[in-house]
């Protein structure tokens, strides 16, 4: 036992010494983050198209079927644009989202559905790491390793506790317009902040920002509104600021004009009026007030103890790492108010237009906003406290340094007590997205679902079969299934699948017990 203790103790000391280097901390976090994503990436190979994937993909899929080889590229793109035009006239003005939804990878073959998760997670990781690198490394002056480490911590909270993982990283139509475009928005804001900090916008960056502005302006309204508010605030700051030259003022003005031109095109769509006729909107003032009140409730609802402990840890870590930065961190309460208002901005479109938040995919981006709010404030208040500490007299600084271990110990004990009292291990594990994915894989739900869906798709893609009747799936994995066929042949989902696969009739067979109950209900 003594030998085992000595070996363990030596290995622990070496690990602690190794972890003192920032580069090694970065490597450790990258490995942990990669391992945490493995269940999601593996589960993606069991994924299949669902719900509005068929509705938005009808024209592009048909264009591909009619034009094989490289000759299908232009017809498919043309069909995607036509889908956007149709949606703009009939349903909503989100023209770039409609194009992206119509161009889902699996319009070519269902075997490509696994790419959905790789694309969406790739965009998400790119957006968060780039944004964090600009803010923490370029502006605050922290090392690249620290910036990446913070990004990994924030991303992990976002991914593992996202409200509806299926609508974040698996369902193309529900994910690309929200999680996907939210990630693009982070990249745009990162480029914008970097250019403003450097007081220069190169031609390449200008072209990239213009492309992203057009892409976002035709997306979903919560992301559009947040992007628009940030662009306007930055434009006002640059126009008023004497430190900025005429060139950058003109460039940011052009960027705003391009963005808001697309925004206006999105808003004036005839389809918006048709869709809005189904709902009773609030007044703008009421929508803003309700957004603040409802978002406060959601702030407590979506925050669990794990998130709280991680944010506390981030605060303590940044309290040490921000010792070398020159940033002033003034007016922390104002920073909190402004940063939280940015989260609230995303609530306003849903609360205004239809009086509530529609769908898990919408809640997903609201949750990302909350985590970014927590992370940003933890860093800002750590910096503010650091500046206050530096202004203290030498005796006070010595007293605080001597008391630091005791204070940290008290915080640690409180965190442990809080964890034991509040953490429900079973529930919190089930909430973790990767744990949900792992459960579907280990219990065989994903394998059975995949097998039965392939059997269905073999029937769907058989041109000799004109009518389809299928039985209900044995399992419906939480991260993969969002519904396909129903028992009503006139259901819009069934009709969309009929058009997509060129069938005359597609329906889900009800179990005999349910059919008998339905018949008895009709007779009564």
Buried (B, 14 or more C-beta within 10 A) or exposed (E): EEEEEEEEEEEEEEEEEEEEEBEBBBBBBEEEBEEBBEBBBBBBEBBBBBBBBBBBBBBBBBBBBEBEEEEBEEBBBEBBBBBBBBBBEEBBBBBBBBBBBBBBBBBBEBEBBBBBBBBBBEBBBBBBBBBBBBBBBBBBEBBBBBBBBBBBBBBBBBBBBBBBBBBBBBBBBBBBBBBBBBBBBBBBBBBBBBBBEEEBBEEEBBEBBBEBBBBBBBBBBBBBBBBBBBBEEBBEEBEEEEEBEEEBBEBBEBBBEBBBEBBEBBEEBEBBEEBEEEEEEBEEEEBBEBBBEBBEEBBEEBBBBBBBBBBBBBBBBBBEBBEEBEBEBEEBEEBBEEBBBBBBBBBBBBBBBBBEBEEBBBBBBBBBBBBBBBBBBBBBBBBBBBBEBEEEEEEEEEEEEEEEEEEEEEBEEEBEEBBEEEBEEEEBBEBBBBBBBBBBBEEEBBBBBBEBBEEBBEBBEEEEEEEBEBEEBEBEBBBBBBEBBBBEBEBEBBBBBBBBBBBEEBBBEBEEEEEEEEEEEEEE
